[in-house]
Amino acid sequence: MTNSTAYIESATHTESTTHTPSAGPVARVDFARAAPKVFKAVIGLDAAARAGLDPALVELIQIRASHLNGCAYCLHMHTNDARKAGESEDRLHMVAVWREARNFFTAKEQAALALTDAVTRVADAGVPDAVYAEAAAQFDETELAHVLGLIFTINTWNRIALSTGKVAGTDERQG
């Protein structure tokens, strides 16, 4: 019997005869503590990316990417930040379905949301030329580079939060 066959038979036998209940969630690494230089570098990238962008647009991009990535921790944080910045509940509710609710968003915001969708789901179809062209028509070159940087950053934050088990409703920036 090969090692892989033994493993499969052992796993099958264990599952069918002696199920051990889970002891709860597995403890995850405290990324900021374990890799402070990397964490600080992401903070620096985030700050540099958002510089010069409209704060409302920043939050819309972060909310949309967090929706797409299923990151409840970041979604909670950024919807709260958007509310504090004066964003309306109507617009916050419409971010998830922005294509069907275009009247809630400016042309510039729609272009940023479409680019956020494409970059966040880059493995699905790349970034279509039409999406990129619309963003390039709405933003000057520097703004477009910052929007892209922000999309890269929120996708990184989402992956950090999801892989390290961050809990929605907590905000470690305040603690």
N, C-alpha and C positions, 0 to 999 in steps of 0.2 A: 504494500500500500504506500502511495506517495505521501509526502507531507501534506499537500493540499487536500488529498482525499481523506486523510486522517483528520484534518481540521474540520472539513465539512461534516464527516460522520460524527465527530465529537460534538460539534455545534448543534447538529440535528438531534442527537441523543439528549444533550443537555436541555435544549428547548422543549422537547416533548416530555421529559421526565422530571426535571428539577428546575423549575423557573424560580429565579431569585428576584424578588421585587427590587426595583431601583431604589437606591438610598437617597435619591434626590438629584438635583443638578450637579454636574461636575464642576468643581472649582476652576475658574478660568484665571489666566494671567492678568495681573494689573499692568497693562501695557505701559502706562505713563511711568510707573515705578521701575519696571523691568527694562525698559528701553527709553530712558529719558531723552537721549539725543535724537532718536528717531521721532519721538512724540513732539519735541520742541521744533523739529524740522517741519513736521506737518502743520503745527501751529503757525510757523513762519510762512509757509506756503499759503495757508488759508488767509492770513492777514495781507500778504502781498497780492493775492488774487482778487480780494474784495476791494482793494484800494481804488477809489475813483468810481466805483459802481454805485448805482442807486440802491440804498439799503432795502427797499421794498423788493426790487428785482433780485437781490442776493437771497432773500428769504424764499421767494417763489421758486428759484432754482433749487435751493436746498430742500425745500418741501417736496418738489416733484421728484428729484432723484431718490429721496428717502422713501416716497411712495413706491417707486419702481423697484427699489432694492428690498422692500419689506422691512425697513429699519424703524421700528416703533420708537426706539430711544431717540434717534435724531428727528423723527417726525414730530414727536411731542415737544422736543426742545425748540425746533424752528417754528412750529406753529405758535408757541408761546412768545418767542422773540418777535414774530411778525405782528401778533396782537399788541405787544408792548410798543411796537413802532407805529401803531395806528392802522394796521391792515384790517379790512372788514371781514366779518364772519362769512358773508356771502362769497367773497373771493377765495377765502381759505377753503371753503367747502367745494369750490369749483376747480381747484388745482388738479385734482385727480381725474377730472373729466374735461379738462380745458379745451380739447378739440370740439366738444359738443357745446361748450359754453364760451365761445370766442368773444362774445359781446362783453364779457367781464374783464377782458385783458386787452391791452394796447397791442398794436402790431409788433412793437419792439419786444414786449413780454411774450407774445406768441412765438416769435422767432427764437427767443431764448429758451422757451419751454420745449419747442421742437428740437432744438439743438441738444438740450438736456436729455430728452428721450433718446435721441440717436447715439450720443456719446455714452450714455449709461448702458444702453443695449448694443454697444458697438459690435459684439460678437454675432448678433443676429443678422445685420445687413450692412455693417460699416456705417459711415456717415454719408448719407446720400448727397449728391451734388446740389440738388434743389434745396435741401435743408440748410446746407452750408451757405449757399448763395443768398438765401433769404436772411440769414443771420448777418452775413457780410454786408448786405444792403441796409440793415438796421443799425449796425454798430460800426464805428470807425475801427481801424486795425488794432489800436491799443485796447479799446473796449472789448473787442472780440477776443483778443488774447486773454484778457482778464476773465471774461465769461467762461472761456474754455478752462482756464486755470481753476476757477471756482467749481466748475463741473467735475474736474479731476479731483479736487480736494474733497468735495462732499462725498464722492464715491469712495474715496479712501476712508473718510470718517465713518461712513456706513459700514464698510468692511471691518474696520477696527471694532466698532460697537457690536456688530453681529457676531464676530468671531470670538470676542472676549465676554460675551453674555451680558452686555449692559441692559439694565432694566428700565423700561419706559416709565416716566414719571419721576425719575431721579435726574438731577442735573449736577454733575460733578464740578462744573465751573463755579458753582456757588459754595462748594464745600471745601 
